[in-house]
């Protein structure tokens, strides 16, 4: 079965600056505080400025979030949506995921962060979350979902499925993310999940 694709555009612009001190980064961040169309990422002297966030970026982000939340509700899994709040390791790293969730219990550091990648940058985004020991980092890019789980050596390794949702096949999510109507996508996904549970 072929997976429908999400049409991608090149609306996003990315600028990378090197040898930026933490203090300089915080100054730039303060200047752009009210500009919600700009996203900053900082890792060990490298600063990425992404602007603007395109329509399909937002659509994929929200649809994937709705699907995951529907899945957790159907299975009776407690969760806490953390949204796109910034995770920082002062002096070294600062990254803002598109979505994030605590699973089971609300924690300061989320269990899952989700990144929707339309335009690839220089910074390895997994390294942004390693200092905080985020257990899983999910990437949607070019109509695929990749999941990376933090191992005992504190390195991210790619896994086939989430450790939090071992029965959820990522390709199932892709099928519904690509549907043109977001509401219908979530409704049909919920019905599919219910059918699986009632087998």
Residue, then its C-alpha position, 0 to 999 in steps of 0.5 A: x500500500x502506498x502512503x499518500x504524500x504531503x505536498x511540500x513547499x520551500x517557503x521557509x528560509x534558514x540562516x546559520x551564524x557561526x561563532x555566536x556566544x551564548x550572550x549574543x544569542x540571548x540578545x538576538x532572542x530578546x530582540x525577536x521575542x514578539x516575532x512568532x514567525x521566527x524560530x531560533x536554535x542554538x548549539x555550541x556557538x552555532x545559531x540557526x534562524x528559521x523564518x517564516x514557518x510555512x503553512x504545511x509545517x503547521x498543518x503537519x505539526x497539528x495533525x500529528x499532534x491531534x493523532x497522537x492525542x487521539x491515540x493516547x485517549x483511546x488507549x487510556x494513556x495519561x498525557x500532558x501536552x507541553x507544546x513548543x516550549x523552549x528546552x535550554x542547557x544554559x551556555x550550550x543549547x537551546x531548542x524549541x520543538x514543534x510539539x512535546x508530550x509528557x506520557x503518564x506523569x507530567x514532568x519538567x522535561x517531556x518524554x517526547x519532542x516532535x520536530x517537523x522538518x521542511x528545511x534542513x539546517x546545520x544543527x543536528x536537532x537531536x543534540x539540542x535535546x540530549x543535554x536534557x535527556x529527552x527520552x524520544x525525539x520524533x522527526x517528520x521529514x519528506x513524508x516519513x517519521x523517524x523516531x530516536x530513543x535515548x539509550x543507556x550510553x545517552x546517545x539517540x538511536x533510531x527505533x522502529x516504534x516508540x517505546x511509549x507506544x509499541x503497538x503504534x505503527x508510524x506508517x499509520x500516522x503518515x497515512x492520516x497526516x497526508x489526508x486533505x481534511x484534518x478533521x476527517x483524518x482524526x475521525x478515521x484514525x480513531x475508528x481504525x484504532x478502535x477496530x484494532x482494539x476490538x479485534 
